[in-house]
Amino acid sequence: MVDGDVPHAVELERPHVFVPGERHTLEVLVDGTVCIAYIDGTTALSARMYDRPGESLGLFVGEGTAMLDEITILGRRPLITSEEEK
């Protein structure tokens, strides 16, 4: 277990039906301390993340197995303020 990880927290669970062999999409949005995860665009989970060292990615499966075949990480361009445009 990584320092700070919580192995089971009921308030961080969302029910979602996973059909074995079916492909699913996980989309994770992080903005500052806010994290929102969507599965198949239908199930959402939001959380706050504090003291994130570095820019790492970690995934785990609590019960069962998962196979990841494609991971894309995108960054957001900073907004341009009117002062920067001058």
C-alpha positions in Angstrom: 0.0 0.0 0.0 1.3 3.5 -0.9 1.5 5.9 2.0 -1.8 7.7 2.2 -3.9 5.2 0.2 -7.1 4.1 1.7 -7.8 0.5 0.8 -11.6 0.8 1.1 -13.7 3.9 1.6 -17.5 3.4 1.1 -18.0 7.0 0.1 -15.6 6.5 -2.8 -17.6 3.8 -4.4 -20.0 4.0 -7.4 -21.9 1.0 -8.7 -21.3 0.2 -12.4 -22.1 -2.9 -14.3 -19.1 -4.4 -16.0 -19.8 -7.1 -18.6 -16.9 -9.5 -18.9 -15.1 -9.1 -22.3 -16.8 -5.7 -23.0 -14.7 -2.6 -23.6 -15.1 0.3 -21.3 -13.8 3.9 -21.3 -12.4 5.6 -18.2 -12.0 9.4 -18.4 -10.3 11.2 -15.5 -10.3 15.0 -15.3 -8.0 16.7 -12.8 -8.1 20.5 -12.2 -6.1 21.6 -9.2 -7.3 19.5 -6.3 -10.5 18.4 -8.0 -10.7 14.9 -9.6 -13.7 13.6 -11.6 -13.7 10.1 -13.1 -16.3 8.9 -15.6 -16.9 5.3 -16.7 -18.5 5.0 -20.1 -19.8 8.5 -19.8 -22.5 7.3 -17.4 -21.1 6.8 -13.9 -19.2 9.6 -12.2 -17.1 9.9 -9.1 -15.6 13.1 -7.8 -13.0 13.6 -5.1 -10.4 16.0 -3.8 -6.7 15.2 -4.1 -4.2 17.1 -1.9 -0.4 17.0 -1.7 0.0 15.3 -5.1 3.8 14.7 -5.5 4.8 14.9 -9.2 2.5 14.0 -12.1 2.1 10.3 -11.7 -0.7 8.0 -12.8 -1.7 4.9 -10.9 -4.7 2.5 -11.4 -5.8 -0.4 -9.4 -8.6 -3.0 -9.4 -10.3 -3.8 -6.1 -12.0 -7.0 -7.1 -11.3 -8.9 -10.3 -8.9 -8.0 -13.1 -8.5 -5.4 -15.8 -6.6 -5.1 -19.1 -5.6 -1.7 -20.3 -4.9 -1.5 -24.0 -4.7 2.2 -24.6 -3.9 5.2 -22.3 -3.9 8.8 -23.5 -2.8 11.6 -21.2 -3.6 15.1 -22.3 -2.8 18.5 -20.8 -4.7 21.7 -20.9 -3.2 24.8 -22.3 -3.2 27.7 -19.8 -5.8 30.4 -20.4 -4.5 33.7 -21.8 -5.5 36.7 -19.8 -6.0 40.1 -21.4 -2.8 41.3 -19.8 -0.8 38.6 -21.6 -2.4 39.5 -25.0 -0.9 43.0 -24.9 
